[in-house]
C-alpha cells in the first residue's frame, strides 16, 4: 500500500531551517521508509512511541528525528528536530495517553 505523505506547517518550517544537504537526506529517508511501511518498527530506524497519543512514531535519521502519525493511508509529518531538541518538544507538544 502506498501512503500519502502530508507535512504539517511546523514540519515545513523545520525543513526550511536545516541545511540543504540534511534536508535532502530527510526527504529521501521519508520517501524510503515512510511511503510504503511507516508502521514497520526496527531497532534503529523507526520506533513507536510508548504512552503517546501523538506523535505515534519517530524516524531516526542521523542526528535528526522525524515525528509522525499514521492515519488511514496518510503519514502526517508533525515535526523534524535535532536529537537535542526532542525531549523539550515532546514535553511541550506531545499528547500523552
PDB file with one MODEL, atoms N, CA, C and O in Angstrom:
MODEL        1
ATOM      1  N   UNK A   1       0.839  -1.186   0.000  1.00  0.00           N
ATOM      2  CA  UNK A   1       0.000   0.000   0.000  1.00  0.00           C
ATOM      3  C   UNK A   1       0.881   1.245   0.000  1.00  0.00           C
ATOM      4  O   UNK A   1       1.843   1.332   0.763  1.00  0.00           O
ATOM      5  N   UNK A   2       0.562   2.172  -0.826  1.00  0.00           N
ATOM      6  CA  UNK A   2       1.320   3.415  -0.921  1.00  0.00           C
ATOM      7  C   UNK A   2       0.640   4.477  -0.063  1.00  0.00           C
ATOM      8  O   UNK A   2      -0.535   4.778  -0.272  1.00  0.00           O
ATOM      9  N   UNK A   3       1.356   5.041   0.891  1.00  0.00           N
ATOM     10  CA  UNK A   3       0.823   6.053   1.789  1.00  0.00           C
ATOM     11  C   UNK A   3       1.067   7.452   1.212  1.00  0.00           C
ATOM     12  O   UNK A   3       2.087   7.708   0.572  1.00  0.00           O
ATOM     13  N   UNK A   4       0.119   8.337   1.451  1.00  0.00           N
ATOM     14  CA  UNK A   4       0.309   9.744   1.125  1.00  0.00           C
ATOM     15  C   UNK A   4       1.117  10.361   2.262  1.00  0.00           C
ATOM     16  O   UNK A   4       0.988   9.956   3.417  1.00  0.00           O
ATOM     17  N   UNK A   5       1.940  11.331   1.928  1.00  0.00           N
ATOM     18  CA  UNK A   5       2.736  11.996   2.964  1.00  0.00           C
ATOM     19  C   UNK A   5       2.319  13.455   3.019  1.00  0.00           C
ATOM     20  O   UNK A   5       2.362  14.171   2.018  1.00  0.00           O
ATOM     21  N   UNK A   6       1.911  13.884   4.217  1.00  0.00           N
ATOM     22  CA  UNK A   6       1.438  15.249   4.435  1.00  0.00           C
ATOM     23  C   UNK A   6       2.341  15.910   5.483  1.00  0.00           C
ATOM     24  O   UNK A   6       2.574  15.346   6.553  1.00  0.00           O
ATOM     25  N   UNK A   7       2.838  17.088   5.174  1.00  0.00           N
ATOM     26  CA  UNK A   7       3.679  17.834   6.107  1.00  0.00           C
ATOM     27  C   UNK A   7       2.845  18.892   6.813  1.00  0.00           C
ATOM     28  O   UNK A   7       2.180  19.695   6.158  1.00  0.00           O
ATOM     29  N   UNK A   8       2.872  18.903   8.139  1.00  0.00           N
ATOM     30  CA  UNK A   8       2.257  19.992   8.888  1.00  0.00           C
ATOM     31  C   UNK A   8       3.097  21.246   8.675  1.00  0.00           C
ATOM     32  O   UNK A   8       4.259  21.156   8.277  1.00  0.00           O
ATOM     33  N   UNK A   9       2.517  22.410   8.937  1.00  0.00           N
ATOM     34  CA  UNK A   9       3.233  23.685   8.766  1.00  0.00           C
ATOM     35  C   UNK A   9       4.511  23.717   9.596  1.00  0.00           C
ATOM     36  O   UNK A   9       5.542  24.198   9.126  1.00  0.00           O
ATOM     37  N   UNK A  10       4.453  23.208  10.829  1.00  0.00           N
ATOM     38  CA  UNK A  10       5.637  23.193  11.693  1.00  0.00           C
ATOM     39  C   UNK A  10       6.756  22.357  11.070  1.00  0.00           C
ATOM     40  O   UNK A  10       7.926  22.735  11.133  1.00  0.00           O
ATOM     41  N   UNK A  11       6.397  21.233  10.475  1.00  0.00           N
ATOM     42  CA  UNK A  11       7.397  20.376   9.841  1.00  0.00           C
ATOM     43  C   UNK A  11       8.016  21.072   8.634  1.00  0.00           C
ATOM     44  O   UNK A  11       9.221  20.958   8.408  1.00  0.00           O
ATOM     45  N   UNK A  12       7.209  21.789   7.858  1.00  0.00           N
ATOM     46  CA  UNK A  12       7.750  22.561   6.733  1.00  0.00           C
ATOM     47  C   UNK A  12       8.718  23.629   7.216  1.00  0.00           C
ATOM     48  O   UNK A  12       9.768  23.844   6.609  1.00  0.00           O
ATOM     49  N   UNK A  13       8.362  24.303   8.315  1.00  0.00           N
ATOM     50  CA  UNK A  13       9.262  25.311   8.897  1.00  0.00           C
ATOM     51  C   UNK A  13      10.558  24.659   9.374  1.00  0.00           C
ATOM     52  O   UNK A  13      11.643  25.213   9.195  1.00  0.00           O
ATOM     53  N   UNK A  14      10.436  23.478   9.983  1.00  0.00           N
ATOM     54  CA  UNK A  14      11.625  22.754  10.440  1.00  0.00           C
ATOM     55  C   UNK A  14      12.526  22.400   9.264  1.00  0.00           C
ATOM     56  O   UNK A  14      13.747  22.530   9.360  1.00  0.00           O
ATOM     57  N   UNK A  15      11.946  21.959   8.165  1.00  0.00           N
ATOM     58  CA  UNK A  15      12.729  21.617   6.969  1.00  0.00           C
ATOM     59  C   UNK A  15      13.496  22.828   6.449  1.00  0.00           C
ATOM     60  O   UNK A  15      14.655  22.714   6.051  1.00  0.00           O
ATOM     61  N   UNK A  16      12.846  23.980   6.454  1.00  0.00           N
ATOM     62  CA  UNK A  16      13.474  25.205   5.925  1.00  0.00           C
ATOM     63  C   UNK A  16      14.667  25.649   6.765  1.00  0.00           C
ATOM     64  O   UNK A  16      15.591  26.272   6.243  1.00  0.00           O
ATOM     65  N   UNK A  17      14.659  25.338   8.058  1.00  0.00           N
ATOM     66  CA  UNK A  17      15.726  25.837   8.929  1.00  0.00           C
ATOM     67  C   UNK A  17      16.970  24.946   8.945  1.00  0.00           C
ATOM     68  O   UNK A  17      18.011  25.352   9.461  1.00  0.00           O
ATOM     69  N   UNK A  18      16.871  23.738   8.386  1.00  0.00           N
ATOM     70  CA  UNK A  18      18.055  22.882   8.354  1.00  0.00           C
ATOM     71  C   UNK A  18      18.792  23.045   7.026  1.00  0.00           C
ATOM     72  O   UNK A  18      18.214  23.484   6.031  1.00  0.00           O
ATOM     73  N   UNK A  19      20.060  22.691   7.026  1.00  0.00           N
ATOM     74  CA  UNK A  19      20.895  22.857   5.830  1.00  0.00           C
ATOM     75  C   UNK A  19      20.389  21.981   4.691  1.00  0.00           C
ATOM     76  O   UNK A  19      19.745  20.955   4.915  1.00  0.00           O
ATOM     77  N   UNK A  20      20.691  22.401   3.471  1.00  0.00           N
ATOM     78  CA  UNK A  20      20.166  21.754   2.266  1.00  0.00           C
ATOM     79  C   UNK A  20      20.542  20.279   2.181  1.00  0.00           C
ATOM     80  O   UNK A  20      19.705  19.454   1.815  1.00  0.00           O
ATOM     81  N   UNK A  21      21.789  19.930   2.513  1.00  0.00           N
ATOM     82  CA  UNK A  21      22.189  18.524   2.408  1.00  0.00           C
ATOM     83  C   UNK A  21      21.432  17.667   3.416  1.00  0.00           C
ATOM     84  O   UNK A  21      21.114  16.516   3.120  1.00  0.00           O
ATOM     85  N   UNK A  22      21.136  18.201   4.602  1.00  0.00           N
ATOM     86  CA  UNK A  22      20.346  17.473   5.585  1.00  0.00           C
ATOM     87  C   UNK A  22      18.896  17.363   5.131  1.00  0.00           C
ATOM     88  O   UNK A  22      18.258  16.325   5.305  1.00  0.00           O
ATOM     89  N   UNK A  23      18.388  18.435   4.553  1.00  0.00           N
ATOM     90  CA  UNK A  23      17.017  18.442   4.036  1.00  0.00           C
ATOM     91  C   UNK A  23      16.845  17.321   2.999  1.00  0.00           C
ATOM     92  O   UNK A  23      15.845  16.602   2.993  1.00  0.00           O
ATOM     93  N   UNK A  24      17.842  17.199   2.133  1.00  0.00           N
ATOM     94  CA  UNK A  24      17.806  16.155   1.106  1.00  0.00           C
ATOM     95  C   UNK A  24      17.806  14.768   1.741  1.00  0.00           C
ATOM     96  O   UNK A  24      17.061  13.888   1.309  1.00  0.00           O
ATOM     97  N   UNK A  25      18.630  14.569   2.755  1.00  0.00           N
ATOM     98  CA  UNK A  25      18.677  13.287   3.473  1.00  0.00           C
ATOM     99  C   UNK A  25      17.332  12.956   4.106  1.00  0.00           C
ATOM    100  O   UNK A  25      16.852  11.824   4.033  1.00  0.00           O
ATOM    101  N   UNK A  26      16.734  13.971   4.729  1.00  0.00           N
ATOM    102  CA  UNK A  26      15.448  13.773   5.400  1.00  0.00           C
ATOM    103  C   UNK A  26      14.368  13.397   4.392  1.00  0.00           C
ATOM    104  O   UNK A  26      13.613  12.451   4.615  1.00  0.00           O
ATOM    105  N   UNK A  27      14.292  14.121   3.302  1.00  0.00           N
ATOM    106  CA  UNK A  27      13.264  13.844   2.295  1.00  0.00           C
ATOM    107  C   UNK A  27      13.463  12.466   1.665  1.00  0.00           C
ATOM    108  O   UNK A  27      12.492  11.757   1.401  1.00  0.00           O
ATOM    109  N   UNK A  28      14.712  12.088   1.425  1.00  0.00           N
ATOM    110  CA  UNK A  28      14.998  10.753   0.893  1.00  0.00           C
ATOM    111  C   UNK A  28      14.584   9.660   1.881  1.00  0.00           C
ATOM    112  O   UNK A  28      13.994   8.653   1.488  1.00  0.00           O
ATOM    113  N   UNK A  29      14.897   9.862   3.163  1.00  0.00           N
ATOM    114  CA  UNK A  29      14.550   8.867   4.184  1.00  0.00           C
ATOM    115  C   UNK A  29      13.033   8.761   4.355  1.00  0.00           C
ATOM    116  O   UNK A  29      12.501   7.665   4.532  1.00  0.00           O
ATOM    117  N   UNK A  30      12.346   9.888   4.304  1.00  0.00           N
ATOM    118  CA  UNK A  30      10.886   9.866   4.402  1.00  0.00           C
ATOM    119  C   UNK A  30      10.310   9.058   3.249  1.00  0.00           C
ATOM    120  O   UNK A  30       9.422   8.228   3.447  1.00  0.00           O
ATOM    121  N   UNK A  31      10.805   9.297   2.069  1.00  0.00           N
ATOM    122  CA  UNK A  31      10.327   8.555   0.898  1.00  0.00           C
ATOM    123  C   UNK A  31      10.666   7.061   1.014  1.00  0.00           C
ATOM    124  O   UNK A  31       9.830   6.212   0.705  1.00  0.00           O
ATOM    125  N   UNK A  32      11.859   6.745   1.449  1.00  0.00           N
ATOM    126  CA  UNK A  32      12.304   5.362   1.538  1.00  0.00           C
ATOM    127  C   UNK A  32      11.576   4.580   2.629  1.00  0.00           C
ATOM    128  O   UNK A  32      11.118   3.462   2.390  1.00  0.00           O
ATOM    129  N   UNK A  33      11.468   5.155   3.814  1.00  0.00           N
ATOM    130  CA  UNK A  33      10.964   4.408   4.966  1.00  0.00           C
ATOM    131  C   UNK A  33       9.486   4.609   5.262  1.00  0.00           C
ATOM    132  O   UNK A  33       8.857   3.730   5.852  1.00  0.00           O
ATOM    133  N   UNK A  34       8.915   5.740   4.870  1.00  0.00           N
ATOM    134  CA  UNK A  34       7.538   6.026   5.269  1.00  0.00           C
ATOM    135  C   UNK A  34       6.517   5.899   4.142  1.00  0.00           C
ATOM    136  O   UNK A  34       5.318   5.848   4.416  1.00  0.00           O
ATOM    137  N   UNK A  35       6.944   5.848   2.907  1.00  0.00           N
ATOM    138  CA  UNK A  35       5.996   5.802   1.789  1.00  0.00           C
ATOM    139  C   UNK A  35       5.205   4.494   1.757  1.00  0.00           C
ATOM    140  O   UNK A  35       4.019   4.507   1.427  1.00  0.00           O
ATOM    141  N   UNK A  36       5.837   3.366   2.093  1.00  0.00           N
ATOM    142  CA  UNK A  36       5.167   2.080   1.975  1.00  0.00           C
ATOM    143  C   UNK A  36       4.947   1.353   3.301  1.00  0.00           C
ATOM    144  O   UNK A  36       3.947   0.650   3.446  1.00  0.00           O
ATOM    145  N   UNK A  37       5.849   1.499   4.267  1.00  0.00           N
ATOM    146  CA  UNK A  37       5.717   0.787   5.544  1.00  0.00           C
ATOM    147  C   UNK A  37       6.032   1.703   6.733  1.00  0.00           C
ATOM    148  O   UNK A  37       7.029   1.492   7.424  1.00  0.00           O
ATOM    149  N   UNK A  38       5.196   2.711   6.974  1.00  0.00           N
ATOM    150  CA  UNK A  38       5.509   3.662   8.040  1.00  0.00           C
ATOM    151  C   UNK A  38       5.358   3.106   9.447  1.00  0.00           C
ATOM    152  O   UNK A  38       5.877   3.694  10.397  1.00  0.00           O
ATOM    153  N   UNK A  39       4.663   1.992   9.602  1.00  0.00           N
ATOM    154  CA  UNK A  39       4.466   1.436  10.942  1.00  0.00           C
ATOM    155  C   UNK A  39       5.371   0.245  11.231  1.00  0.00           C
ATOM    156  O   UNK A  39       5.273  -0.362  12.297  1.00  0.00           O
ATOM    157  N   UNK A  40       6.249  -0.095  10.293  1.00  0.00           N
ATOM    158  CA  UNK A  40       7.177  -1.216  10.490  1.00  0.00           C
ATOM    159  C   UNK A  40       8.345  -0.748  11.353  1.00  0.00           C
ATOM    160  O   UNK A  40       9.255  -0.074  10.870  1.00  0.00           O
ATOM    161  N   UNK A  41       8.310  -1.104  12.609  1.00  0.00           N
ATOM    162  CA  UNK A  41       9.343  -0.653  13.544  1.00  0.00           C
ATOM    163  C   UNK A  41      10.615  -1.472  13.360  1.00  0.00           C
ATOM    164  O   UNK A  41      10.592  -2.596  12.859  1.00  0.00           O
ATOM    165  N   UNK A  42      11.733  -0.865  13.786  1.00  0.00           N
ATOM    166  CA  UNK A  42      13.024  -1.540  13.725  1.00  0.00           C
ATOM    167  C   UNK A  42      13.831  -1.139  14.946  1.00  0.00           C
ATOM    168  O   UNK A  42      13.412  -0.273  15.714  1.00  0.00           O
ATOM    169  N   UNK A  43      14.967  -1.755  15.127  1.00  0.00           N
ATOM    170  CA  UNK A  43      15.798  -1.443  16.290  1.00  0.00           C
ATOM    171  C   UNK A  43      16.414  -0.062  16.208  1.00  0.00           C
ATOM    172  O   UNK A  43      16.601   0.595  17.233  1.00  0.00           O
ATOM    173  N   UNK A  44      16.736   0.392  14.996  1.00  0.00           N
ATOM    174  CA  UNK A  44      17.476   1.640  14.892  1.00  0.00           C
ATOM    175  C   UNK A  44      16.761   2.745  14.115  1.00  0.00           C
ATOM    176  O   UNK A  44      17.088   3.917  14.300  1.00  0.00           O
ATOM    177  N   UNK A  45      15.814   2.420  13.265  1.00  0.00           N
ATOM    178  CA  UNK A  45      15.274   3.435  12.366  1.00  0.00           C
ATOM    179  C   UNK A  45      13.916   3.986  12.804  1.00  0.00           C
ATOM    180  O   UNK A  45      13.784   5.192  13.009  1.00  0.00           O
ATOM    181  N   UNK A  46      12.914   3.133  12.949  1.00  0.00           N
ATOM    182  CA  UNK A  46      11.560   3.569  13.286  1.00  0.00           C
ATOM    183  C   UNK A  46      11.165   3.004  14.640  1.00  0.00           C
ATOM    184  O   UNK A  46      11.305   1.808  14.894  1.00  0.00           O
ATOM    185  N   UNK A  47      10.672   3.877  15.501  1.00  0.00           N
ATOM    186  CA  UNK A  47      10.203   3.470  16.827  1.00  0.00           C
ATOM    187  C   UNK A  47       8.768   3.942  17.008  1.00  0.00           C
ATOM    188  O   UNK A  47       8.411   5.046  16.598  1.00  0.00           O
ATOM    189  N   UNK A  48       7.948   3.098  17.626  1.00  0.00           N
ATOM    190  CA  UNK A  48       6.622   3.521  18.033  1.00  0.00           C
ATOM    191  C   UNK A  48       6.770   4.103  19.428  1.00  0.00           C
ATOM    192  O   UNK A  48       7.342   3.463  20.310  1.00  0.00           O
ATOM    193  N   UNK A  49       6.261   5.306  19.634  1.00  0.00           N
ATOM    194  CA  UNK A  49       6.426   5.983  20.915  1.00  0.00           C
ATOM    195  C   UNK A  49       5.398   5.455  21.909  1.00  0.00           C
ATOM    196  O   UNK A  49       4.196   5.479  21.644  1.00  0.00           O
ATOM    197  N   UNK A  50       5.871   4.990  23.032  1.00  0.00           N
ATOM    198  CA  UNK A  50       5.001   4.432  24.066  1.00  0.00           C
ATOM    199  C   UNK A  50       4.395   5.548  24.896  1.00  0.00           C
ATOM    200  O   UNK A  50       5.056   6.537  25.212  1.00  0.00           O
ATOM    201  N   UNK A  51       3.141   5.378  25.240  1.00  0.00           N
ATOM    202  CA  UNK A  51       2.469   6.326  26.115  1.00  0.00           C
ATOM    203  C   UNK A  51       2.121   7.646  25.451  1.00  0.00           C
ATOM    204  O   UNK A  51       1.763   8.607  26.130  1.00  0.00           O
ATOM    205  N   UNK A  52       2.224   7.702  24.121  1.00  0.00           N
ATOM    206  CA  UNK A  52       1.938   8.949  23.405  1.00  0.00           C
ATOM    207  C   UNK A  52       0.749   8.742  22.464  1.00  0.00           C
ATOM    208  O   UNK A  52       0.706   7.770  21.710  1.00  0.00           O
ATOM    209  N   UNK A  53      -0.209   9.662  22.514  1.00  0.00           N
ATOM    210  CA  UNK A  53      -1.314   9.649  21.556  1.00  0.00           C
ATOM    211  C   UNK A  53      -0.857  10.276  20.248  1.00  0.00           C
ATOM    212  O   UNK A  53      -1.191   9.801  19.163  1.00  0.00           O
ATOM    213  N   UNK A  54      -0.093  11.343  20.369  1.00  0.00           N
ATOM    214  CA  UNK A  54       0.516  11.972  19.198  1.00  0.00           C
ATOM    215  C   UNK A  54       1.816  12.628  19.629  1.00  0.00           C
ATOM    216  O   UNK A  54       1.817  13.281  20.672  1.00  0.00           O
ATOM    217  N   UNK A  55       2.872  12.511  18.941  1.00  0.00           N
ATOM    218  CA  UNK A  55       3.084  11.695  17.756  1.00  0.00           C
ATOM    219  C   UNK A  55       3.151  10.208  18.107  1.00  0.00           C
ATOM    220  O   UNK A  55       3.506   9.826  19.222  1.00  0.00           O
ATOM    221  N   UNK A  56       2.799   9.389  17.125  1.00  0.00           N
ATOM    222  CA  UNK A  56       2.784   7.945  17.344  1.00  0.00           C
ATOM    223  C   UNK A  56       4.140   7.301  17.064  1.00  0.00           C
ATOM    224  O   UNK A  56       4.499   6.304  17.692  1.00  0.00           O
ATOM    225  N   UNK A  57       4.899   7.875  16.116  1.00  0.00           N
ATOM    226  CA  UNK A  57       6.146   7.257  15.672  1.00  0.00           C
ATOM    227  C   UNK A  57       7.274   8.267  15.560  1.00  0.00           C
ATOM    228  O   UNK A  57       7.049   9.475  15.490  1.00  0.00           O
ATOM    229  N   UNK A  58       8.520   7.731  15.543  1.00  0.00           N
ATOM    230  CA  UNK A  58       9.721   8.539  15.348  1.00  0.00           C
ATOM    231  C   UNK A  58      10.622   7.844  14.339  1.00  0.00           C
ATOM    232  O   UNK A  58      10.894   6.649  14.451  1.00  0.00           O
ATOM    233  N   UNK A  59      11.083   8.609  13.350  1.00  0.00           N
ATOM    234  CA  UNK A  59      12.045   8.119  12.365  1.00  0.00           C
ATOM    235  C   UNK A  59      13.391   8.754  12.686  1.00  0.00           C
ATOM    236  O   UNK A  59      13.495   9.973  12.821  1.00  0.00           O
ATOM    237  N   UNK A  60      14.417   7.922  12.806  1.00  0.00           N
ATOM    238  CA  UNK A  60      15.770   8.363  13.169  1.00  0.00           C
ATOM    239  C   UNK A  60      16.599   8.509  11.895  1.00  0.00           C
ATOM    240  O   UNK A  60      16.747   7.555  11.131  1.00  0.00           O
ATOM    241  N   UNK A  61      17.141   9.713  11.669  1.00  0.00           N
ATOM    242  CA  UNK A  61      17.993   9.973  10.504  1.00  0.00           C
ATOM    243  C   UNK A  61      19.226  10.721  11.020  1.00  0.00           C
ATOM    244  O   UNK A  61      19.200  11.945  11.143  1.00  0.00           O
ATOM    245  N   UNK A  62      20.294  10.000  11.317  1.00  0.00           N
ATOM    246  CA  UNK A  62      21.494  10.639  11.842  1.00  0.00           C
ATOM    247  C   UNK A  62      21.192  11.355  13.141  1.00  0.00           C
ATOM    248  O   UNK A  62      20.738  10.733  14.102  1.00  0.00           O
ATOM    249  N   UNK A  63      21.441  12.669  13.185  1.00  0.00           N
ATOM    250  CA  UNK A  63      21.182  13.475  14.377  1.00  0.00           C
ATOM    251  C   UNK A  63      19.794  14.104  14.350  1.00  0.00           C
ATOM    252  O   UNK A  63      19.459  14.892  15.234  1.00  0.00           O
ATOM    253  N   UNK A  64      18.985  13.771  13.352  1.00  0.00           N
ATOM    254  CA  UNK A  64      17.635  14.315  13.226  1.00  0.00           C
ATOM    255  C   UNK A  64      16.595  13.261  13.564  1.00  0.00           C
ATOM    256  O   UNK A  64      16.821  12.063  13.398  1.00  0.00           O
ATOM    257  N   UNK A  65      15.449  13.734  14.042  1.00  0.00           N
ATOM    258  CA  UNK A  65      14.313  12.869  14.343  1.00  0.00           C
ATOM    259  C   UNK A  65      13.083  13.439  13.645  1.00  0.00           C
ATOM    260  O   UNK A  65      12.816  14.639  13.709  1.00  0.00           O
ATOM    261  N   UNK A  66      12.339  12.560  12.978  1.00  0.00           N
ATOM    262  CA  UNK A  66      11.091  12.943  12.327  1.00  0.00           C
ATOM    263  C   UNK A  66       9.965  12.310  13.125  1.00  0.00           C
ATOM    264  O   UNK A  66       9.906  11.089  13.267  1.00  0.00           O
ATOM    265  N   UNK A  67       9.065  13.147  13.650  1.00  0.00           N
ATOM    266  CA  UNK A  67       7.926  12.663  14.423  1.00  0.00           C
ATOM    267  C   UNK A  67       6.700  12.686  13.525  1.00  0.00           C
ATOM    268  O   UNK A  67       6.446  13.663  12.821  1.00  0.00           O
ATOM    269  N   UNK A  68       5.935  11.580  13.561  1.00  0.00           N
ATOM    270  CA  UNK A  68       4.800  11.490  12.654  1.00  0.00           C
ATOM    271  C   UNK A  68       3.694  10.600  13.203  1.00  0.00           C
ATOM    272  O   UNK A  68       3.911   9.791  14.105  1.00  0.00           O
ATOM    273  N   UNK A  69       2.503  10.771  12.637  1.00  0.00           N
ATOM    274  CA  UNK A  69       1.348   9.933  12.922  1.00  0.00           C
ATOM    275  C   UNK A  69       0.943   9.239  11.637  1.00  0.00           C
ATOM    276  O   UNK A  69       1.222   9.725  10.541  1.00  0.00           O
ATOM    277  N   UNK A  70       0.287   8.105  11.777  1.00  0.00           N
ATOM    278  CA  UNK A  70      -0.272   7.393  10.628  1.00  0.00           C
ATOM    279  C   UNK A  70      -1.779   7.327  10.832  1.00  0.00           C
ATOM    280  O   UNK A  70      -2.261   6.795  11.832  1.00  0.00           O
ATOM    281  N   UNK A  71      -2.521   7.880   9.862  1.00  0.00           N
ATOM    282  CA  UNK A  71      -3.974   7.893   9.908  1.00  0.00           C
ATOM    283  C   UNK A  71      -4.499   7.363   8.589  1.00  0.00           C
ATOM    284  O   UNK A  71      -4.356   8.011   7.552  1.00  0.00           O
ATOM    285  N   UNK A  72      -5.102   6.196   8.625  1.00  0.00           N
ATOM    286  CA  UNK A  72      -5.609   5.594   7.388  1.00  0.00           C
ATOM    287  C   UNK A  72      -4.474   5.357   6.405  1.00  0.00           C
ATOM    288  O   UNK A  72      -3.546   4.600   6.691  1.00  0.00           O
ATOM    289  N   UNK A  73      -4.549   6.010   5.236  1.00  0.00           N
ATOM    290  CA  UNK A  73      -3.499   5.859   4.226  1.00  0.00           C
ATOM    291  C   UNK A  73      -2.606   7.091   4.137  1.00  0.00           C
ATOM    292  O   UNK A  73      -1.984   7.341   3.105  1.00  0.00           O
ATOM    293  N   UNK A  74      -2.544   7.866   5.234  1.00  0.00           N
ATOM    294  CA  UNK A  74      -1.764   9.102   5.249  1.00  0.00           C
ATOM    295  C   UNK A  74      -0.744   9.099   6.379  1.00  0.00           C
ATOM    296  O   UNK A  74      -1.054   8.742   7.515  1.00  0.00           O
ATOM    297  N   UNK A  75       0.470   9.500   6.049  1.00  0.00           N
ATOM    298  CA  UNK A  75       1.514   9.724   7.044  1.00  0.00           C
ATOM    299  C   UNK A  75       1.580  11.230   7.256  1.00  0.00           C
ATOM    300  O   UNK A  75       1.847  11.982   6.318  1.00  0.00           O
ATOM    301  N   UNK A  76       1.340  11.667   8.478  1.00  0.00           N
ATOM    302  CA  UNK A  76       1.331  13.100   8.809  1.00  0.00           C
ATOM    303  C   UNK A  76       2.623  13.445   9.537  1.00  0.00           C
ATOM    304  O   UNK A  76       2.812  13.079  10.697  1.00  0.00           O
ATOM    305  N   UNK A  77       3.509  14.154   8.843  1.00  0.00           N
ATOM    306  CA  UNK A  77       4.783  14.563   9.435  1.00  0.00           C
ATOM    307  C   UNK A  77       4.505  15.767  10.326  1.00  0.00           C
ATOM    308  O   UNK A  77       4.057  16.809   9.847  1.00  0.00           O
ATOM    309  N   UNK A  78       4.770  15.626  11.617  1.00  0.00           N
ATOM    310  CA  UNK A  78       4.445  16.670  12.585  1.00  0.00           C
ATOM    311  C   UNK A  78       5.625  17.587  12.832  1.00  0.00           C
ATOM    312  O   UNK A  78       5.463  18.807  12.865  1.00  0.00           O
ATOM    313  N   UNK A  79       6.818  17.017  13.007  1.00  0.00           N
ATOM    314  CA  UNK A  79       8.000  17.827  13.322  1.00  0.00           C
ATOM    315  C   UNK A  79       9.265  17.109  12.882  1.00  0.00           C
ATOM    316  O   UNK A  79       9.320  15.880  12.833  1.00  0.00           O
ATOM    317  N   UNK A  80      10.286  17.908  12.562  1.00  0.00           N
ATOM    318  CA  UNK A  80      11.612  17.405  12.211  1.00  0.00           C
ATOM    319  C   UNK A  80      12.598  18.165  13.093  1.00  0.00           C
ATOM    320  O   UNK A  80      12.779  19.373  12.942  1.00  0.00           O
ATOM    321  N   UNK A  81      13.230  17.443  14.012  1.00  0.00           N
ATOM    322  CA  UNK A  81      14.045  18.081  15.041  1.00  0.00           C
ATOM    323  C   UNK A  81      15.408  17.418  15.178  1.00  0.00           C
ATOM    324  O   UNK A  81      15.598  16.255  14.820  1.00  0.00           O
ATOM    325  N   UNK A  82      16.348  18.192  15.706  1.00  0.00           N
ATOM    326  CA  UNK A  82      17.624  17.611  16.103  1.00  0.00           C
ATOM    327  C   UNK A  82      17.414  16.842  17.403  1.00  0.00           C
ATOM    328  O   UNK A  82      16.537  17.184  18.196  1.00  0.00           O
ATOM    329  N   UNK A  83      18.205  15.819  17.616  1.00  0.00           N
ATOM    330  CA  UNK A  83      18.068  14.955  18.785  1.00  0.00           C
ATOM    331  C   UNK A  83      18.047  15.764  20.084  1.00  0.00           C
ATOM    332  O   UNK A  83      17.289  15.448  21.001  1.00  0.00           O
ATOM    333  N   UNK A  84      18.860  16.783  20.162  1.00  0.00           N
ATOM    334  CA  UNK A  84      18.953  17.576  21.386  1.00  0.00           C
ATOM    335  C   UNK A  84      17.665  18.347  21.694  1.00  0.00           C
ATOM    336  O   UNK A  84      17.463  18.767  22.834  1.00  0.00           O
ATOM    337  N   UNK A  85      16.808  18.537  20.717  1.00  0.00           N
ATOM    338  CA  UNK A  85      15.561  19.295  20.904  1.00  0.00           C
ATOM    339  C   UNK A  85      14.360  18.407  21.211  1.00  0.00           C
ATOM    340  O   UNK A  85      13.301  18.913  21.584  1.00  0.00           O
ATOM    341  N   UNK A  86      14.505  17.108  21.063  1.00  0.00           N
ATOM    342  CA  UNK A  86      13.337  16.229  21.089  1.00  0.00           C
ATOM    343  C   UNK A  86      12.637  16.140  22.449  1.00  0.00           C
ATOM    344  O   UNK A  86      11.407  16.177  22.499  1.00  0.00           O
ATOM    345  N   UNK A  87      13.375  16.024  23.537  1.00  0.00           N
ATOM    346  CA  UNK A  87      12.733  15.889  24.843  1.00  0.00           C
ATOM    347  C   UNK A  87      11.899  17.110  25.201  1.00  0.00           C
ATOM    348  O   UNK A  87      10.766  16.976  25.663  1.00  0.00           O
ATOM    349  N   UNK A  88      12.451  18.297  24.990  1.00  0.00           N
ATOM    350  CA  UNK A  88      11.695  19.518  25.278  1.00  0.00           C
ATOM    351  C   UNK A  88      10.449  19.605  24.408  1.00  0.00           C
ATOM    352  O   UNK A  88       9.370  19.955  24.887  1.00  0.00           O
ATOM    353  N   UNK A  89      10.607  19.279  23.114  1.00  0.00           N
ATOM    354  CA  UNK A  89       9.478  19.357  22.196  1.00  0.00           C
ATOM    355  C   UNK A  89       8.392  18.371  22.590  1.00  0.00           C
ATOM    356  O   UNK A  89       7.216  18.733  22.615  1.00  0.00           O
ATOM    357  N   UNK A  90       8.763  17.120  22.901  1.00  0.00           N
ATOM    358  CA  UNK A  90       7.771  16.113  23.296  1.00  0.00           C
ATOM    359  C   UNK A  90       7.037  16.528  24.570  1.00  0.00           C
ATOM    360  O   UNK A  90       5.828  16.320  24.681  1.00  0.00           O
ATOM    361  N   UNK A  91       7.749  17.108  25.524  1.00  0.00           N
ATOM    362  CA  UNK A  91       7.101  17.556  26.752  1.00  0.00           C
ATOM    363  C   UNK A  91       6.108  18.679  26.496  1.00  0.00           C
ATOM    364  O   UNK A  91       5.073  18.748  27.158  1.00  0.00           O
ATOM    365  N   UNK A  92       6.404  19.556  25.552  1.00  0.00           N
ATOM    366  CA  UNK A  92       5.534  20.700  25.269  1.00  0.00           C
ATOM    367  C   UNK A  92       4.421  20.356  24.278  1.00  0.00           C
ATOM    368  O   UNK A  92       3.269  20.735  24.487  1.00  0.00           O
ATOM    369  N   UNK A  93       4.757  19.642  23.205  1.00  0.00           N
ATOM    370  CA  UNK A  93       3.816  19.435  22.107  1.00  0.00           C
ATOM    371  C   UNK A  93       3.172  18.051  22.067  1.00  0.00           C
ATOM    372  O   UNK A  93       2.084  17.891  21.514  1.00  0.00           O
ATOM    373  N   UNK A  94       3.823  17.068  22.639  1.00  0.00           N
ATOM    374  CA  UNK A  94       3.301  15.706  22.578  1.00  0.00           C
ATOM    375  C   UNK A  94       2.068  15.548  23.441  1.00  0.00           C
ATOM    376  O   UNK A  94       1.921  16.222  24.460  1.00  0.00           O
ATOM    377  N   UNK A  95       1.177  14.652  23.030  1.00  0.00           N
ATOM    378  CA  UNK A  95      -0.030  14.354  23.800  1.00  0.00           C
ATOM    379  C   UNK A  95       0.087  12.947  24.359  1.00  0.00           C
ATOM    380  O   UNK A  95       0.173  11.972  23.613  1.00  0.00           O
ATOM    381  N   UNK A  96       0.090  12.857  25.660  1.00  0.00           N
ATOM    382  CA  UNK A  96       0.207  11.556  26.310  1.00  0.00           C
ATOM    383  C   UNK A  96      -1.148  10.868  26.355  1.00  0.00           C
ATOM    384  O   UNK A  96      -2.195  11.514  26.348  1.00  0.00           O
ATOM    385  N   UNK A  97      -1.102   9.549  26.401  1.00  0.00           N
ATOM    386  CA  UNK A  97      -2.350   8.757  26.508  1.00  0.00           C
ATOM    387  C   UNK A  97      -3.003   8.929  27.842  1.00  0.00           C
ATOM    388  O   UNK A  97      -4.053   8.338  28.096  1.00  0.00           O
TER     389      UNK A  97
ENDMDL
END
